[in-house]
Amino acid sequence: MDQDAPAVEVENPHGVLCVTIRRFTGGPEDDARLGEWARNGASHFSYERIVVDLRGNFGGSDAYMLEWIRTVRAGSHVRMVRGRGAAGLVELDRADRGTR
């Protein structure tokens, strides 16, 4: 894993939000980037599909992940699915799925 790469990166190829989280701990720059990502959860959860890639993540505080998930609006359901290699898929089941 590239230790010089950002702690978290967000991309949206083909309308699927792809979040790569390399670590949940680090220096001030990592903390700032993880905090910004977590606070932007409301805009992230407007996507119908979100892929969270945790491959190679060596851990840290899960507080950022929990803050990110808490930004989901009431009436939503989030389910974490573990895949091979610790890659995760966040499934969002919303009553307002048709509105984006």
Backbone as a ProteinNet text record, in pm:
[ID]
protein_1_A
[PRIMARY]
MDQDAPAVEVENPHGVLCVTIRRFTGGPEDDARLGEWARNGASHFSYERIVVDLRGNFGGSDAYMLEWIRTVRAGSHVRMVRGRGAAGLVELDRADRGTR
[TERTIARY]
83.5	0	88.6	48.1	122.4	93.3	188.8	171.2	165.9	212.4	208.5	75.9	-5.5	-136.3	-230.8	-332.5	-428	-496.8	-534.7	-602.6	-734.1	-803.5	-932.4	-943.8	-999.7	-1026.5	-1167.9	-1235.7	-1372.7	-1378.3	-1432.8	-1450.9	-1592.4	-1642.8	-1775.5	-1779.9	-1706.5	-1714	-1849.4	-1908.8	-2032.8	-2146.9	-2148.7	-2258.5	-2253.7	-2144.2	-2125.7	-2021.5	-2054.4	-1958.1	-1858.2	-1731	-1624.8	-1539.6	-1535.5	-1459	-1345.6	-1223.3	-1106.2	-1054.3	-1053.2	-1004.1	-879.7	-765.1	-637.9	-602.5	-649.2	-621.4	-719	-746.9	-834.6	-754.8	-626.8	-541.1	-424	-358.4	-243.6	-214.8	-147.3	-111.9	-226.1	-199.5	-302.8	-369.1	-290.9	-348.2	-447.7	-412.4	-504.4	-630.8	-614.3	-731	-823.1	-765.5	-846.2	-921.7	-853.8	-916.5	-1027	-1000.5	-1102.4	-1222.5	-1198.3	-1307.4	-1393.4	-1330.9	-1406.6	-1491.3	-1431.8	-1506.3	-1627.9	-1609	-1718.9	-1830.3	-1795.7	-1897	-1975.6	-1919.1	-1985.8	-2074.3	-2098.5	-2177.2	-2314.1	-2380.1	-2515.3	-2514.3	-2414.5	-2408.1	-2367.5	-2285.3	-2243.4	-2361.3	-2449	-2559	-2673.3	-2653.9	-2752.1	-2733.2	-2621.2	-2595.3	-2669.8	-2716.8	-2784.1	-2685.5	-2564.1	-2463.3	-2335.8	-2281.3	-2156.5	-2067	-1946	-1847.4	-1741.2	-1717.8	-1615.1	-1502.8	-1387.2	-1272.1	-1181.2	-1173.9	-1090.8	-969.3	-943.2	-829	-700.5	-622.9	-495	-505.6	-626.2	-643.9	-592.2	-500.4	-440.4	-506.5	-621.2	-698.9	-691.8	-726.2	-734.4	-869.7	-914.1	-1042.1	-1157.1	-1261.3	-1378.2	-1473.4	-1435.1	-1520.4	-1555.9	-1461.2	-1489.6	-1596	-1585.3	-1684	-1821.6	-1828.1	-1956.5	-2016.8	-1934.3	-1984.3	-2039.8	-1970.5	-2013.9	-2149.8	-2165.3	-2290.7	-2404.5	-2376.5	-2480.5	-2540.8	-2477.2	-2530.7	-2646.7	-2675.2	-2786.4	-2917.1	-3007.3	-3136.1	-3221.4	-3312.3	-3409.1	-3487.5	-3524.7	-3600	-3511.7	-3381.4	-3288.1	-3236.1	-3189.9	-3130.5	-2996	-2892	-2758.4	-2713.7	-2659.7	-2610.7	-2469.1	-2379.3	-2241.5	-2227.3	-2172.1	-2151.9	-2002.3	-1948.3	-1805.1	-1784.9	-1684.6	-1649.8	-1511.3	-1460.9	-1326	-1225.7	-1120.5	-1014.7	-1056.1	-1159.8	-1209.8	-1269.5	-1295.6	-1365.4	-1509.4	-1567.7	-1703.1	-1796.2	-1919.8	-2023.7	-2126.7	-2155.6	-2258.4	-2385.4	-2487.2	-2615	-2707.6	-2772.3	-2862.3	-3002.2	-3093.3	-3231.6	-3310.1	-3353.4	-3421.8	-3563.1	-3652.8	-3790	-3793.6	-3701.7	-3700	-3597.1	-3574	-3471.5	-3484.3	-3604.2	-3623.5	-3580.9	-3553.7	-3513.3	-3364.5	-3298.5	-3153	-3119.8
-116.8	0	124	225.4	350	440.1	452.2	532.9	682.1	722	862.9	902.1	803.8	831.8	885.7	961.1	1014.9	904.4	935.9	838.8	793.6	885.2	853.3	925.1	856.9	915.1	877.6	970.9	949.5	974.9	878.7	890.2	844.5	884.7	837.5	797.6	692.8	645.9	580.6	617.4	555.4	565.3	671.6	691.6	607.9	536.9	457.9	529.7	560	626.7	523.4	546	456.4	529.8	475.6	534.4	439.1	485.5	407.5	463.8	380.7	423	340.8	406.5	337.1	322	417.2	412.4	504.5	471.2	552	627.8	639	709.3	768.3	864.7	925.9	1061.8	1142.2	1276.3	1374.3	1501.6	1605.8	1611.9	1591.5	1595.3	1480.7	1361.6	1247.2	1273.1	1324.7	1353.1	1455.5	1558.8	1661.2	1601.8	1520.2	1460.3	1361.8	1279.1	1184.6	1257.8	1365.4	1443.9	1507.3	1561.5	1620.8	1515.4	1398.6	1289.3	1251.2	1235.7	1194.8	1298.5	1425.9	1532.4	1542.5	1493.4	1499	1378.5	1297.3	1175.7	1199.3	1308.8	1334.6	1340.4	1405	1410.6	1275.5	1201.3	1069.2	972.9	978.9	884.3	918.6	1017.9	1042.4	942.3	871.1	768.1	640.6	569.8	442.5	332.8	341	239.3	307.1	251.5	300.2	179.3	185.7	81.7	140.6	74	115.8	13.2	57.9	-30.7	-15.5	-120.3	-121	-212.2	-258.1	-348.1	-279.6	-349	-296.8	-196.2	-165.3	-70.2	-133.5	-65.5	-124.5	-77.7	-11.3	18.7	161.7	179.8	312	326.1	449.1	475.1	461.1	387.7	376.2	494.9	595.1	712	783.9	790.4	856.3	780.9	649.5	568.3	583.5	579.6	593.9	732.2	836.5	971.5	977.9	916.1	915.3	847.1	732.3	657.4	732.8	803	877.4	990.6	1031.6	1140.6	1096.3	968	916.4	968.5	1009.5	1063.2	956.9	1004.6	914.4	841.8	719.4	641.1	561.1	569.1	495.6	374.8	280.3	160.7	139	123.2	97.6	-38.4	-116.4	-249	-262.8	-304.6	-327.9	-474.7	-498.8	-634	-653.3	-755.3	-783.1	-871.5	-837.4	-917	-975.1	-1037.8	-1091.6	-978	-1004.2	-905.5	-784.3	-796.8	-691	-574.3	-590.3	-483.7	-482	-366.2	-357.2	-292.5	-329.6	-266.9	-212.5	-85.6	-24.4	-22.3	-91.6	-92.5	4.9	89.9	190.6	164.2	143.6	121.3	240.8	329.1	451.7	452.4	508.4	525.4	623.3	718.6	820.8	788.8	661.2	617.8	688	721.2	783.7	928.7	992.1	1132	1143.9	1216.1	1234.8	1377.3
0	0	0	-72.5	-84.8	35.5	125.9	246.5	215.3	97.7	59.2	-4.4	-39.1	-99.3	8.5	-31.7	66.2	145.7	269.5	355.2	293.1	225.5	164.5	30.6	-67.3	-199.5	-241.4	-306.5	-352.1	-502	-575.5	-720.4	-753.4	-869.1	-908.8	-1056.4	-1091	-1229.7	-1257.8	-1367.3	-1414.1	-1313	-1231.8	-1138.2	-1012	-990	-868.4	-783.6	-659.1	-572.6	-522	-547.8	-504.3	-400.9	-280	-171	-136.4	-148.1	-110.2	21.1	124.6	255.1	286	280.8	301.3	449	530.1	673.6	746.2	870.6	955.1	1060.8	1040.8	1135.3	1058.8	1118.5	1053	1111.6	1034.6	1077.9	1059.1	1082.8	1071.7	933.6	828.2	692.2	672.2	719.5	709.8	790.6	913	996.8	930.8	870.6	803.5	684.8	607.7	488.9	528.6	630.9	678	737.1	811.7	868.5	761.4	657.4	546.6	476.7	452.7	388.7	473.2	603.5	691.2	693.1	695.9	698.6	568.4	458.5	328.2	301	401	383.1	323.6	359.5	307.8	154.9	97.2	-49.3	-107.1	-36	-84.5	-89.8	10.3	16.7	-78.2	-164.2	-269.7	-384.2	-385.4	-486.6	-449.6	-551.1	-525.1	-489.4	-540.6	-514.6	-464.8	-357.3	-300.8	-276	-326.8	-301.8	-209.9	-97.2	-3.2	-8.8	-53.7	-70.3	50.8	131.4	251.4	236.6	114.8	94.7	138.8	219.2	264.4	378	422.3	532	659.6	725.7	845.4	973.3	963.2	1082	1127.7	1254.3	1313.8	1382.5	1398.3	1464.5	1366.6	1406.6	1319.9	1337.3	1415	1439.3	1308.9	1214.3	1086.4	1007.1	1004.2	932.3	996.4	1128.1	1197	1173.6	1174	1145.6	1004.1	909.6	769.4	756	819.8	810.5	878.5	987.3	1058.9	977.3	869.7	788.6	699.9	697.4	616.6	675.6	588.8	633.5	700	784.3	848.2	740.5	765.9	669.3	575.3	595.5	511.2	586.9	512.1	570.9	504.4	582.8	529.6	577.1	485.3	520.6	468.5	555.2	514.9	475.3	360.2	310.9	291.8	353.9	337.6	216	141.2	25.1	43.7	-55.3	-48.4	-34	38	51.9	132.3	214.4	301.1	224.2	94.9	22.8	71.3	80.9	132.7	33.7	39.6	-41	55.6	44.7	127.7	45	90.9	21.2	90.4	13.9	68.6	16	107.2	71.3	121.9	30.7	71.1	15	92.2	45.2	-71.8	-74.1	-178.6	-287.8	-313.6	-408.5	-543.3	-585.4	-716.2	-721.9	-610.7	-612.1	-591.7	-679.5	-669.7	-689.7
[MASK]
++++++++++++++++++++++++++++++++++++++++++++++++++++++++++++++++++++++++++++++++++++++++++++++++++++

